Amino acid sequence: MAERISLNVNGVSHDLEVDPDMPLLYALRNDLGLSNPHFGCGLAQCGACTVHMNGEAIRSCVTPVSAAKGARITTLAGLGTPEKPHPMQQALIDEQAPQCGYCMNGWIMTAAAFLEKNRRPSDGQIRKALAGLKCRCGTHMGIIRAVKRAAKAMG
């Protein structure tokens, strides 16, 4: 049964009439027309659907839209802009890490949330923070270099 749910996405309030158990991912893509996050596995195993909820990286494919009531949701589009990219976005460009780009939403959003809490991470901490994310193109080493670069840029 549909319910009216207010979402704050990228600083803009939206009132939606949706099933409260529907995945947040579907509300973001289908109801709000956002192209990121992506649907990857639908099981919270790949990370393509990652968004920030109140600054924490979450998998939107398994998070019910009702859990986002009253929360601040940030998608890749709200993280940075082409004119002023987030340091993680800029670092991926500088390292030329993305290939197909489908998974980059998950890597960027997860790394950005991690770097907000740890500006001087060790290699082991970076690997642990990014564990569970999947990239079929195999750009993992470039992504790790980009996280290190972003950490330096964020100070």
MDTraj code that builds the backbone (N, CA, C; nanometers):
import mdtraj as md
import numpy as np

residues = "MET ALA GLU ARG ILE SER LEU ASN VAL ASN GLY VAL SER HIS ASP LEU GLU VAL ASP PRO ASP MET PRO LEU LEU TYR ALA LEU ARG ASN ASP LEU GLY LEU SER ASN PRO HIS PHE GLY CYS GLY LEU ALA GLN CYS GLY ALA CYS THR VAL HIS MET ASN GLY GLU ALA ILE ARG SER CYS VAL THR PRO VAL SER ALA ALA LYS GLY ALA ARG ILE THR THR LEU ALA GLY LEU GLY THR PRO GLU LYS PRO HIS PRO MET GLN GLN ALA LEU ILE ASP GLU GLN ALA PRO GLN CYS GLY TYR CYS MET ASN GLY TRP ILE MET THR ALA ALA ALA PHE LEU GLU LYS ASN ARG ARG PRO SER ASP GLY GLN ILE ARG LYS ALA LEU ALA GLY LEU LYS CYS ARG CYS GLY THR HIS MET GLY ILE ILE ARG ALA VAL LYS ARG ALA ALA LYS ALA MET GLY".split()
xyz = np.array([
    [0.0840, -0.1175, 0.0000],
    [0.0000, 0.0000, 0.0000],
    [0.0892, 0.1248, 0.0000],
    [0.0609, 0.2171, -0.0883],
    [0.1413, 0.3380, -0.1023],
    [0.1239, 0.4302, 0.0174],
    [0.2313, 0.5037, 0.0437],
    [0.2360, 0.5965, 0.1556],
    [0.3104, 0.7210, 0.1086],
    [0.2757, 0.8369, 0.1639],
    [0.3468, 0.9600, 0.1306],
    [0.4744, 0.9648, 0.2141],
    [0.5874, 0.9740, 0.1444],
    [0.7172, 0.9785, 0.2112],
    [0.7941, 1.0983, 0.1591],
    [0.8476, 1.1769, 0.2510],
    [0.9314, 1.2911, 0.2149],
    [1.0772, 1.2489, 0.2196],
    [1.1491, 1.2777, 0.1128],
    [1.2915, 1.2487, 0.1061],
    [1.3682, 1.3775, 0.0809],
    [1.4827, 1.3918, 0.1472],
    [1.5735, 1.5018, 0.1206],
    [1.6911, 1.4429, 0.0432],
    [1.6945, 1.4703, -0.0855],
    [1.7973, 1.4140, -0.1730],
    [1.8787, 1.5276, -0.2334],
    [2.0080, 1.5247, -0.2065],
    [2.0994, 1.6270, -0.2572],
    [2.0534, 1.7683, -0.2202],
    [1.9970, 1.7800, -0.0992],
    [1.9558, 1.9095, -0.0481],
    [1.8191, 1.9573, -0.0937],
    [1.7459, 1.8740, -0.1675],
    [1.6135, 1.9112, -0.2178],
    [1.5104, 1.8158, -0.1588],
    [1.3996, 1.8713, -0.1077],
    [1.2930, 1.7880, -0.0527],
    [1.2006, 1.7395, -0.1637],
    [1.1620, 1.6130, -0.1517],
    [1.0716, 1.5500, -0.2486],
    [0.9647, 1.4749, -0.1717],
    [0.8387, 1.4915, -0.2105],
    [0.7289, 1.4139, -0.1540],
    [0.6899, 1.3082, -0.2551],
    [0.6966, 1.1830, -0.2129],
    [0.6666, 1.0706, -0.3017],
    [0.5522, 0.9889, -0.2447],
    [0.4729, 0.9323, -0.3307],
    [0.3672, 0.8386, -0.2940],
    [0.4185, 0.7016, -0.3364],
    [0.4745, 0.6256, -0.2417],
    [0.5415, 0.4998, -0.2736],
    [0.5125, 0.3931, -0.1680],
    [0.5408, 0.2695, -0.2033],
    [0.5363, 0.1589, -0.1080],
    [0.6528, 0.1791, -0.0120],
    [0.6290, 0.1864, 0.1184],
    [0.7376, 0.2133, 0.2127],
    [0.8448, 0.1047, 0.2164],
    [0.8119, -0.0146, 0.1693],
    [0.9089, -0.1241, 0.1669],
    [0.9916, -0.1285, 0.0392],
    [0.9573, -0.0438, -0.0565],
    [1.0313, -0.0392, -0.1821],
    [1.1758, 0.0028, -0.1554],
    [1.2731, -0.0560, -0.2268],
    [1.4115, -0.0126, -0.2076],
    [1.4303, 0.1362, -0.2410],
    [1.5090, 0.2027, -0.1601],
    [1.5423, 0.3434, -0.1835],
    [1.5963, 0.3627, -0.3243],
    [1.6743, 0.2677, -0.3727],
    [1.7302, 0.2751, -0.5081],
    [1.6213, 0.3005, -0.6117],
    [1.5090, 0.2300, -0.6014],
    [1.4014, 0.2446, -0.6989],
    [1.3387, 0.3838, -0.6915],
    [1.3246, 0.4375, -0.5699],
    [1.2703, 0.5729, -0.5557],
    [1.3643, 0.6746, -0.6200],
    [1.4942, 0.6583, -0.5972],
    [1.5919, 0.7520, -0.6533],
    [1.5937, 0.7470, -0.8054],
    [1.5951, 0.6274, -0.8596],
    [1.6047, 0.6129, -1.0055],
    [1.4703, 0.6331, -1.0750],
    [1.3686, 0.5637, -1.0287],
    [1.2410, 0.5625, -1.1003],
    [1.1530, 0.6827, -1.0683],
    [1.1443, 0.7181, -0.9412],
    [1.0560, 0.8281, -0.9033],
    [1.1219, 0.9651, -0.9171],
    [1.2514, 0.9728, -0.8882],
    [1.3210, 1.1015, -0.8975],
    [1.4027, 1.1165, -1.0259],
    [1.4166, 1.0095, -1.1025],
    [1.4836, 1.0169, -1.2319],
    [1.6340, 1.0336, -1.2260],
    [1.6959, 0.9939, -1.1159],
    [1.8419, 1.0065, -1.1041],
    [1.9107, 0.8901, -1.1755],
    [2.0206, 0.9188, -1.2427],
    [2.0916, 0.8134, -1.3156],
    [2.1972, 0.7442, -1.2305],
    [2.2305, 0.8009, -1.1183],
    [2.3165, 0.7358, -1.0188],
    [2.2409, 0.7452, -0.8888],
    [2.2394, 0.6438, -0.8122],
    [2.3141, 0.5188, -0.8135],
    [2.2644, 0.4218, -0.9201],
    [2.3431, 0.3157, -0.9408],
    [2.3096, 0.2118, -1.0379],
    [2.2543, 0.0884, -0.9692],
    [2.1760, 0.0126, -1.0440],
    [2.1369, -0.1206, -0.9986],
    [2.2481, -0.2143, -1.0430],
    [2.3029, -0.2888, -0.9494],
    [2.4085, -0.3849, -0.9817],
    [2.3605, -0.5260, -0.9583],
    [2.3547, -0.5644, -0.8313],
    [2.3196, -0.7024, -0.7969],
    [2.1857, -0.7131, -0.7256],
    [2.1395, -0.6074, -0.6614],
    [2.0160, -0.6119, -0.5857],
    [2.0283, -0.6835, -0.4524],
    [2.1511, -0.7186, -0.4149],
    [2.1750, -0.7951, -0.2925],
    [2.2764, -0.7286, -0.1989],
    [2.3105, -0.6040, -0.2235],
    [2.4086, -0.5295, -0.1435],
    [2.5472, -0.5925, -0.1487],
    [2.5796, -0.6587, -0.2584],
    [2.7082, -0.7266, -0.2685],
    [2.8082, -0.6570, -0.3605],
    [2.7625, -0.5669, -0.4471],
    [2.8566, -0.5074, -0.5424],
    [2.8877, -0.3608, -0.5146],
    [2.7932, -0.2867, -0.4584],
    [2.8165, -0.1468, -0.4235],
    [2.7726, -0.0441, -0.5256],
    [2.7268, -0.0854, -0.6426],
    [2.6890, 0.0112, -0.7468],
    [2.5765, 0.1046, -0.7026],
    [2.4991, 0.0626, -0.6039],
    [2.3829, 0.1391, -0.5570],
    [2.4142, 0.2304, -0.4385],
    [2.5399, 0.2453, -0.4022],
    [2.5771, 0.3174, -0.2799],
    [2.5399, 0.4651, -0.2850],
    [2.4802, 0.5111, -0.1760],
    [2.4514, 0.6532, -0.1529],
    [2.4932, 0.6835, -0.0101],
    [2.4918, 0.8102, 0.0265],
    [2.5160, 0.8485, 0.1656],
    [2.3817, 0.8775, 0.2311],
    [2.3630, 0.8228, 0.3485],
    [2.2477, 0.8584, 0.4303],
    [2.3041, 0.9171, 0.5589],
    [2.2816, 1.0471, 0.5764],
    [2.3388, 1.1202, 0.6910],
    [2.4894, 1.1003, 0.6990],
    [2.5551, 1.1005, 0.5831],
    [2.7004, 1.0912, 0.5765],
    [2.7578, 0.9511, 0.5763],
    [2.6754, 0.8500, 0.5968],
    [2.7210, 0.7104, 0.5971],
    [2.6925, 0.6463, 0.4625],
    [2.7878, 0.5701, 0.4112],
    [2.7666, 0.4975, 0.2863],
    [2.6741, 0.3798, 0.3136],
    [2.5649, 0.3720, 0.2365],
    [2.4698, 0.2609, 0.2503],
    [2.4395, 0.2038, 0.1125],
    [2.3927, 0.0819, 0.1096],
    [2.3510, 0.0175, -0.0151],
    [2.2012, 0.0403, -0.0324],
    [2.1665, 0.1225, -0.1286],
    [2.0269, 0.1624, -0.1461],
    [1.9387, 0.0532, -0.2045],
    [1.9983, -0.0523, -0.2579],
    [1.9169, -0.1603, -0.3154],
    [1.8493, -0.2450, -0.2087],
    [1.8990, -0.2414, -0.0851],
    [1.8398, -0.3205, 0.0234],
    [1.7873, -0.2327, 0.1367],
    [1.7911, -0.1016, 0.1191],
    [1.7404, -0.0091, 0.2197],
    [1.6000, 0.0332, 0.1815],
    [1.5015, 0.0035, 0.2653],
    [1.3652, 0.0467, 0.2313],
    [1.3556, 0.1989, 0.2289],
    [1.2779, 0.2502, 0.1380],
    [1.2628, 0.3954, 0.1250],
    [1.2131, 0.4555, 0.2559],
    [1.1355, 0.3815, 0.3323],
    [1.0846, 0.4326, 0.4598],
    [1.1978, 0.4609, 0.5588],
    [1.3108, 0.3922, 0.5463],
    [1.4254, 0.4154, 0.6347],
    [1.4913, 0.5501, 0.6073],
    [1.4617, 0.6096, 0.4936],
    [1.5233, 0.7368, 0.4559],
    [1.4405, 0.8580, 0.4982],
    [1.3238, 0.8348, 0.5579],
    [1.2414, 0.9465, 0.6064],
    [1.3218, 1.0286, 0.7064],
    [1.3292, 1.1579, 0.6856],
    [1.3990, 1.2465, 0.7773],
    [1.5506, 1.2448, 0.7650],
    [1.6028, 1.1634, 0.6750],
    [1.7484, 1.1535, 0.6574],
    [1.7937, 1.2432, 0.5427],
    [1.9217, 1.2757, 0.5431],
    [1.9855, 1.3476, 0.4322],
    [2.0451, 1.2430, 0.3387],
    [1.9935, 1.2344, 0.2188],
    [2.0445, 1.1407, 0.1189],
    [2.1305, 1.2190, 0.0205],
    [2.2504, 1.1702, -0.0033],
    [2.3383, 1.2309, -0.1030],
    [2.3743, 1.1248, -0.2043],
    [2.3532, 1.1584, -0.3301],
    [2.3923, 1.0705, -0.4397],
    [2.5195, 1.1264, -0.5035],
    [2.5700, 1.0554, -0.6007],
    [2.6898, 1.1008, -0.6708],
    [2.6701, 1.2410, -0.7278],
    [2.5503, 1.2706, -0.7762],
    [2.5210, 1.4027, -0.8326],
    [2.5281, 1.5129, -0.7271],
    [2.5064, 1.4773, -0.6008],
    [2.5120, 1.5760, -0.4934],
    [2.6478, 1.5871, -0.4274],
    [2.7388, 1.4981, -0.4644],
    [2.8720, 1.4966, -0.4025],
    [2.9611, 1.6067, -0.4590],
    [2.9588, 1.6221, -0.5892],
    [3.0392, 1.7231, -0.6568],
    [2.9773, 1.7564, -0.7906],
    [3.0341, 1.8536, -0.8569],
    [2.9851, 1.8941, -0.9887],
    [3.1002, 1.8849, -1.0885],
    [3.0701, 1.8890, -1.2175],
    [3.1798, 1.8898, -1.3154],
    [3.2737, 2.0095, -1.2956],
    [3.2176, 2.1226, -1.2519],
    [3.2991, 2.2419, -1.2295],
    [3.3785, 2.2335, -1.0996],
    [3.3235, 2.1672, -1.0003],
    [3.3879, 2.1558, -0.8688],
    [3.3685, 2.0134, -0.8170],
    [3.4454, 1.9193, -0.8714],
    [3.4305, 1.7799, -0.8283],
    [3.4801, 1.7584, -0.6858],
    [3.4221, 1.6606, -0.6214],
    [3.4701, 1.6172, -0.4896],
    [3.6136, 1.5671, -0.5086],
    [3.6992, 1.5786, -0.4083],
    [3.8374, 1.5309, -0.4223],
    [3.8481, 1.3846, -0.4681],
    [3.7546, 1.3017, -0.4282],
    [3.7581, 1.1618, -0.4724],
    [3.7279, 1.1525, -0.6218],
    [3.6323, 1.2294, -0.6681],
    [3.6010, 1.2311, -0.8112],
    [3.7213, 1.2812, -0.8913],
    [3.7829, 1.3894, -0.8446],
    [3.8982, 1.4459, -0.9144],
    [4.0144, 1.3481, -0.9161],
    [4.0357, 1.2791, -0.8050],
    [4.1466, 1.1834, -0.7966],
    [4.1284, 1.0676, -0.8948],
    [4.0053, 1.0217, -0.9125],
    [3.9808, 0.9144, -1.0100],
    [4.0103, 0.9617, -1.1517],
    [3.9764, 1.0869, -1.1793],
    [4.0070, 1.1445, -1.3112],
    [4.1578, 1.1547, -1.3281],
    [4.2253, 1.2077, -1.2272],
    [4.3698, 1.2265, -1.2355],
    [4.4436, 1.0940, -1.2504],
    [4.3959, 0.9904, -1.1849],
    [4.4589, 0.8580, -1.1934],
    [4.4114, 0.7793, -1.3161],
    [4.3141, 0.8335, -1.3870],
    [4.2542, 0.7660, -1.5032],
    [4.2123, 0.6235, -1.4684],
    [4.1506, 0.6093, -1.3510],
    [4.1147, 0.4774, -1.3004],
    [3.9900, 0.4169, -1.3650],
    [3.8839, 0.4931, -1.3898],
    [3.7635, 0.4296, -1.4434],
    [3.7833, 0.3767, -1.5851],
    [3.7200, 0.2647, -1.6109],
    [3.7148, 0.2144, -1.7480],
    [3.5709, 0.2261, -1.7955],
    [3.4884, 0.1271, -1.7704],
    [3.3490, 0.1385, -1.8156],
    [3.2712, 0.2368, -1.7289],
    [3.3079, 0.2487, -1.6006],
    [3.2467, 0.3457, -1.5117],
    [3.1212, 0.2999, -1.4401],
    [3.0669, 0.1846, -1.4732],
    [2.9402, 0.1418, -1.4138],
    [2.9493, 0.1314, -1.2617],
    [3.0586, 0.0815, -1.2109],
    [3.0745, 0.0595, -1.0663],
    [3.1249, 0.1827, -0.9925],
    [3.1683, 0.2840, -1.0636],
    [3.2351, 0.3979, -0.9996],
    [3.1495, 0.4661, -0.8941],
    [3.0179, 0.4674, -0.9117],
    [2.9299, 0.5251, -0.8104],
    [2.9610, 0.4650, -0.6738],
    [2.9699, 0.3343, -0.6670],
    [2.9957, 0.2671, -0.5396],
    [3.1319, 0.2995, -0.4822],
    [3.2336, 0.2982, -0.5657],
    [3.3698, 0.3270, -0.5190],
    [3.3809, 0.4703, -0.4693],
    [3.3270, 0.5640, -0.5451],
    [3.3366, 0.7053, -0.5079],
    [3.2609, 0.7329, -0.3787],
    [3.1368, 0.6864, -0.3728],
    [3.0545, 0.7151, -0.2553],
    [3.1091, 0.6479, -0.1298],
    [3.1577, 0.5261, -0.1433],
    [3.2140, 0.4552, -0.0281],
    [3.3430, 0.5216, 0.0171],
    [3.4309, 0.5517, -0.0779],
    [3.5593, 0.6142, -0.0432],
    [3.5389, 0.7540, 0.0146],
    [3.4465, 0.8315, -0.0411],
    [3.4225, 0.9674, 0.0090],
    [3.3749, 0.9646, 0.1540],
    [3.2840, 0.8748, 0.1870],
    [3.2353, 0.8636, 0.3257],
    [3.3487, 0.8192, 0.4173],
    [3.4289, 0.7239, 0.3710],
    [3.5425, 0.6749, 0.4493],
    [3.6428, 0.7876, 0.4758],
    [3.6757, 0.8653, 0.3733],
    [3.7760, 0.9709, 0.3876],
    [3.7281, 1.0861, 0.4759],
    [3.5988, 1.1027, 0.4892],
    [3.5473, 1.2050, 0.5808],
    [3.5836, 1.1700, 0.7249],
    [3.5977, 1.0420, 0.7533],
    [3.6287, 0.9961, 0.8894],
    [3.7770, 0.9683, 0.9094],
    [3.8483, 0.9421, 0.8010],
    [3.9890, 0.9047, 0.8117],
    [4.0666, 0.9708, 0.6986],
    [4.1264, 1.0852, 0.7263],
    [4.1972, 1.1622, 0.6236],
    [4.3386, 1.1128, 0.5995],
    [4.3878, 1.0234, 0.6850],
    [4.5242, 0.9717, 0.6704],
    [4.5229, 0.8190, 0.6808],
    [4.4519, 0.7539, 0.5883],
    [4.4374, 0.6086, 0.5997],
    [4.5614, 0.5328, 0.5531],
    [4.5821, 0.4182, 0.6140],
    [4.6868, 0.3268, 0.5676],
    [4.6323, 0.2468, 0.4498],
    [4.7207, 0.1789, 0.3789],
    [4.6765, 0.0942, 0.2677],
    [4.5774, -0.0106, 0.3170],
    [4.6053, -0.0696, 0.4312],
    [4.5174, -0.1708, 0.4872],
    [4.3799, -0.1167, 0.5211],
    [4.3754, 0.0048, 0.5751],
    [4.2472, 0.0671, 0.6084],
    [4.1671, 0.0973, 0.4815],
    [4.2356, 0.1407, 0.3768],
    [4.1673, 0.1680, 0.2503],
    [4.1086, 0.0386, 0.1956],
    [4.1880, -0.0657, 0.1921],
    [4.1393, -0.1942, 0.1393],
    [4.0203, -0.2460, 0.2197],
    [4.0274, -0.2325, 0.3507],
    [3.9175, -0.2787, 0.4357],
    [3.7912, -0.1971, 0.4098],
    [3.8060, -0.0646, 0.3965],
    [3.6909, 0.0225, 0.3727],
    [3.6233, -0.0077, 0.2393],
    [3.7019, -0.0518, 0.1420],
    [3.6478, -0.0769, 0.0080],
    [3.6144, -0.2238, -0.0165],
    [3.6351, -0.3074, 0.0849],
    [3.6061, -0.4505, 0.0702],
    [3.4594, -0.4705, 0.0333],
    [3.4355, -0.5594, -0.0575],
    [3.2994, -0.5887, -0.0984],
    [3.2550, -0.5158, -0.2237],
    [3.3280, -0.4135, -0.2639],
    [3.2943, -0.3447, -0.3880],
    [3.3493, -0.4250, -0.5049],
    [3.2775, -0.4232, -0.6148],
    [3.3175, -0.5012, -0.7317],
    [3.3432, -0.4109, -0.8508],
    [3.4511, -0.4424, -0.9233],
    [3.4829, -0.3768, -1.0503],
    [3.5215, -0.4864, -1.1478],
    [3.4381, -0.5095, -1.2447],
    [3.4656, -0.6164, -1.3415],
    [3.5763, -0.5800, -1.4386],
    [3.6084, -0.4519, -1.4500],
    [3.7164, -0.4099, -1.5396],
    [3.8535, -0.4308, -1.4773],
    [3.8581, -0.4533, -1.3474],
    [3.9853, -0.4782, -1.2800],
    [4.0679, -0.3541, -1.2546],
    [4.0045, -0.2420, -1.2291],
    [4.0799, -0.1178, -1.2071],
    [4.1101, -0.0935, -1.0596],
    [4.1077, -0.1976, -0.9811],
    [4.1243, -0.1850, -0.8361],
    [4.2498, -0.1076, -0.7952],
    [4.3614, -0.1337, -0.8580],
    [4.4856, -0.0658, -0.8180],
    [4.4795, 0.0842, -0.8479],
    [4.4214, 0.1205, -0.9603],
    [4.4036, 0.2622, -0.9922],
    [4.3094, 0.3302, -0.8945],
    [4.2073, 0.2584, -0.8518],
    [4.1123, 0.3129, -0.7548],
    [4.1822, 0.3357, -0.6206],
    [4.2639, 0.2404, -0.5787],
    [4.3376, 0.2540, -0.4522],
    [4.4306, 0.3769, -0.4597],
    [4.4998, 0.3920, -0.5736],
    [4.5859, 0.5102, -0.5902],
    [4.5027, 0.6387, -0.5810],
    [4.3832, 0.6361, -0.6400],
    [4.2965, 0.7540, -0.6373],
    [4.2511, 0.7861, -0.4947],
    [4.2212, 0.6843, -0.4153],
    [4.1810, 0.7087, -0.2761],
    [4.2960, 0.7738, -0.2001],
    [4.4164, 0.7261, -0.2218],
    [4.5348, 0.7856, -0.1564],
    [4.5507, 0.9313, -0.2002],
    [4.5327, 0.9581, -0.3277],
    [4.5447, 1.0949, -0.3803],
    [4.4378, 1.1847, -0.3183],
    [4.3146, 1.1345, -0.3111],
    [4.2054, 1.2127, -0.2530],
    [4.2319, 1.2406, -0.1060],
    [4.2846, 1.1418, -0.0349],
    [4.3170, 1.1606, 0.1077],
    [4.4164, 1.2741, 0.1249],
    [4.5179, 1.2786, 0.0393],
    [4.6168, 1.3873, 0.0459],
    [4.5517, 1.5220, 0.0165],
    [4.4624, 1.5241, -0.0829],
    [4.3952, 1.6483, -0.1200],
    [4.3016, 1.6988, -0.0093],
    [4.2447, 1.6052, 0.0653],
    [4.1526, 1.6419, 0.1720],
    [4.2244, 1.6778, 0.3011],
    [4.3549, 1.6438, 0.3058],
    [4.4390, 1.6826, 0.4166],
    [4.4148, 1.6061, 0.5398],
])
top = md.Topology()
chain = top.add_chain()
for i, resn in enumerate(residues, 1):
    res = top.add_residue(resn, chain, resSeq=i)
    for name in ("N", "CA", "C"):
        top.add_atom(name, md.element.get_by_symbol(name[0]), res)
traj = md.Trajectory(xyz[None], top)
